Amino acid sequence: MKLMIAEHFTGKGASTPLYVARQNILPGYCGWPLAPNTPFKTNLDEYILAFHGAGLIQRWTTRVLERAQFDSQRRQNRADKENNIPEEEEATVGTQVTMALTLVHMQGPLFLYLIGASLSLGVFLGEISVSICYLDRGISWLQ
């Protein structure tokens, strides 16, 4: 997945609009199709654990991702040169900043919530007062 993101969603400045977790959220397993009772299975397991313990798998993965990002940046630069995009437009392409929602952005939903809560409180109090008035007089709603 990281390789796909690095190849297809990396911008010129090595930035990506997607977030990838730093560690595995769920443990990933690797499967190797081997025949039952394969004599070299224990050796293969030992080598995989040795590579993992030495950090070689992580290093190889990092190198592949860095190379994919570099190739993606170079490909985008070539495409921009072919399309003759001026330098000042290059800086603005893909620099959309994600803003955090603040109270100013959330005032509309907050006011709608407060209006709905006060309206429901008013209806509830109205029902309580009507039921108290009619129950005190002995009037039944079922008649």
The 8 nearest C-alpha neighbors of each residue, nearest first, counted from 0:
[[1, 3, 2, 4, 5, 19, 6, 64],
 [2, 0, 4, 3, 5, 64, 19, 6],
 [1, 3, 5, 0, 4, 64, 6, 67],
 [4, 2, 0, 6, 1, 5, 7, 8],
 [5, 3, 8, 1, 7, 2, 6, 0],
 [4, 6, 68, 2, 9, 3, 67, 7],
 [7, 5, 3, 67, 71, 4, 68, 2],
 [6, 8, 4, 5, 3, 9, 71, 2],
 [9, 7, 4, 15, 5, 6, 10, 16],
 [10, 8, 15, 5, 14, 13, 7, 68],
 [11, 9, 14, 13, 12, 15, 72, 8],
 [10, 12, 72, 13, 75, 9, 14, 76],
 [11, 13, 14, 10, 72, 9, 15, 93],
 [14, 12, 10, 11, 9, 68, 15, 72],
 [15, 13, 10, 12, 9, 16, 11, 8],
 [14, 16, 9, 17, 8, 10, 13, 18],
 [17, 15, 18, 14, 8, 9, 10, 93],
 [18, 16, 15, 19, 8, 4, 14, 9],
 [19, 17, 20, 16, 15, 21, 4, 1],
 [18, 20, 21, 17, 1, 22, 4, 0],
 [19, 21, 22, 18, 23, 24, 1, 17],
 [22, 20, 19, 23, 24, 18, 1, 25],
 [23, 21, 20, 24, 19, 25, 26, 27],
 [22, 24, 25, 26, 20, 21, 27, 19],
 [23, 25, 22, 26, 20, 21, 27, 19],
 [26, 24, 23, 27, 22, 28, 20, 21],
 [27, 25, 23, 28, 24, 22, 29, 20],
 [28, 26, 25, 29, 23, 24, 30, 22],
 [29, 27, 30, 26, 25, 31, 23, 47],
 [28, 30, 31, 27, 32, 26, 47, 44],
 [31, 29, 32, 28, 33, 27, 44, 47],
 [30, 32, 33, 29, 34, 40, 43, 28],
 [33, 31, 30, 34, 35, 29, 37, 40],
 [34, 32, 31, 35, 37, 40, 36, 30],
 [33, 35, 37, 36, 32, 40, 38, 31],
 [36, 34, 37, 33, 38, 40, 32, 39],
 [37, 35, 38, 34, 40, 33, 39, 41],
 [36, 38, 35, 40, 39, 34, 33, 41],
 [37, 39, 40, 36, 41, 42, 35, 34],
 [38, 40, 42, 41, 37, 43, 44, 36],
 [41, 39, 43, 42, 37, 38, 44, 36],
 [40, 42, 44, 43, 39, 45, 38, 37],
 [43, 41, 45, 39, 44, 40, 46, 38],
 [42, 44, 40, 46, 41, 45, 39, 47],
 [45, 43, 41, 47, 42, 46, 40, 48],
 [44, 46, 42, 48, 43, 47, 49, 41],
 [47, 45, 49, 43, 48, 44, 50, 42],
 [46, 48, 50, 44, 49, 45, 51, 43],
 [47, 49, 51, 45, 46, 50, 52, 44],
 [48, 50, 46, 52, 51, 47, 45, 53],
 [51, 49, 47, 53, 55, 48, 52, 46],
 [50, 52, 48, 54, 49, 53, 56, 55],
 [53, 51, 49, 54, 50, 48, 55, 47],
 [52, 54, 50, 51, 55, 49, 56, 48],
 [55, 53, 51, 57, 52, 56, 58, 50],
 [54, 56, 58, 50, 57, 53, 59, 51],
 [55, 57, 59, 58, 54, 51, 60, 50],
 [58, 56, 60, 54, 55, 59, 61, 51],
 [59, 57, 55, 61, 60, 56, 62, 54],
 [60, 58, 62, 56, 61, 57, 55, 63],
 [59, 61, 57, 63, 58, 62, 56, 64],
 [62, 60, 58, 64, 59, 63, 65, 57],
 [61, 63, 59, 65, 64, 60, 66, 58],
 [62, 64, 66, 60, 61, 65, 67, 59],
 [65, 63, 67, 61, 66, 62, 2, 68],
 [66, 64, 62, 68, 67, 63, 61, 69],
 [65, 67, 69, 63, 64, 68, 62, 70],
 [66, 68, 64, 70, 6, 65, 69, 5],
 [69, 67, 5, 71, 65, 70, 66, 6],
 [68, 70, 66, 72, 71, 67, 65, 73],
 [69, 71, 73, 67, 68, 72, 74, 66],
 [70, 72, 68, 74, 6, 69, 73, 67],
 [73, 71, 11, 75, 69, 74, 70, 76],
 [72, 74, 76, 70, 75, 71, 69, 77],
 [73, 75, 71, 77, 72, 76, 70, 78],
 [76, 74, 78, 72, 77, 73, 79, 71],
 [77, 75, 73, 79, 78, 74, 72, 80],
 [76, 78, 80, 74, 75, 79, 81, 73],
 [77, 79, 75, 81, 76, 80, 82, 74],
 [80, 78, 82, 76, 81, 77, 84, 83],
 [81, 79, 83, 77, 82, 78, 76, 84],
 [80, 82, 78, 79, 83, 77, 84, 76],
 [81, 83, 79, 80, 84, 78, 77, 85],
 [84, 82, 80, 81, 79, 85, 78, 86],
 [83, 85, 79, 82, 80, 88, 89, 86],
 [86, 84, 88, 87, 83, 89, 79, 80],
 [85, 87, 89, 88, 84, 90, 83, 91],
 [88, 86, 89, 90, 85, 91, 84, 92],
 [89, 87, 91, 90, 86, 85, 92, 84],
 [90, 88, 86, 92, 87, 91, 85, 84],
 [89, 91, 88, 87, 92, 86, 94, 93],
 [90, 92, 88, 89, 94, 93, 87, 95],
 [93, 91, 89, 94, 90, 88, 95, 87],
 [92, 94, 95, 91, 10, 90, 89, 11],
 [95, 93, 91, 92, 96, 90, 10, 89],
 [94, 96, 93, 97, 92, 91, 16, 98],
 [97, 95, 94, 98, 93, 16, 99, 91],
 [96, 98, 95, 99, 16, 94, 100, 93],
 [99, 97, 96, 100, 101, 95, 104, 103],
 [98, 100, 101, 97, 104, 96, 102, 103],
 [99, 101, 104, 98, 102, 105, 103, 97],
 [102, 100, 103, 104, 99, 105, 106, 98],
 [101, 103, 105, 104, 106, 100, 109, 107],
 [102, 104, 101, 106, 105, 100, 107, 109],
 [105, 103, 101, 102, 106, 100, 107, 108],
 [104, 106, 102, 103, 107, 108, 109, 101],
 [107, 105, 109, 103, 108, 104, 102, 110],
 [106, 108, 110, 109, 105, 111, 104, 103],
 [107, 109, 111, 110, 105, 106, 112, 113],
 [110, 108, 106, 112, 107, 111, 105, 113],
 [111, 109, 113, 107, 112, 108, 106, 114],
 [112, 110, 108, 114, 109, 113, 115, 107],
 [111, 113, 109, 115, 110, 114, 116, 108],
 [112, 114, 110, 116, 115, 111, 117, 109],
 [115, 113, 111, 117, 112, 116, 118, 110],
 [116, 114, 118, 112, 113, 117, 119, 111],
 [115, 117, 113, 119, 118, 114, 112, 120],
 [116, 118, 120, 114, 119, 115, 113, 121],
 [119, 117, 121, 115, 120, 116, 114, 122],
 [118, 120, 122, 116, 121, 117, 123, 115],
 [119, 121, 117, 123, 118, 122, 116, 124],
 [122, 120, 118, 124, 119, 123, 125, 117],
 [121, 123, 125, 119, 120, 124, 126, 118],
 [122, 124, 120, 126, 125, 121, 119, 127],
 [123, 125, 127, 121, 126, 122, 128, 120],
 [126, 124, 122, 128, 123, 127, 121, 129],
 [125, 127, 129, 123, 124, 128, 130, 122],
 [126, 128, 124, 130, 125, 129, 131, 123],
 [127, 129, 131, 125, 130, 126, 124, 132],
 [130, 128, 132, 126, 131, 127, 125, 133],
 [129, 131, 127, 133, 128, 132, 134, 126],
 [132, 130, 128, 134, 129, 133, 135, 127],
 [133, 131, 129, 135, 130, 134, 128, 136],
 [132, 134, 136, 130, 135, 138, 131, 129],
 [133, 135, 137, 131, 136, 132, 130, 138],
 [134, 136, 133, 132, 137, 131, 138, 130],
 [137, 135, 133, 134, 138, 132, 131, 139],
 [136, 138, 134, 135, 139, 133, 132, 140],
 [139, 137, 133, 136, 134, 140, 135, 142],
 [138, 140, 141, 142, 137, 134, 133, 136],
 [139, 141, 142, 138, 133, 134, 130, 137],
 [140, 142, 139, 138, 137, 133, 134, 130],
 [141, 140, 139, 138, 137, 133, 134, 136]]
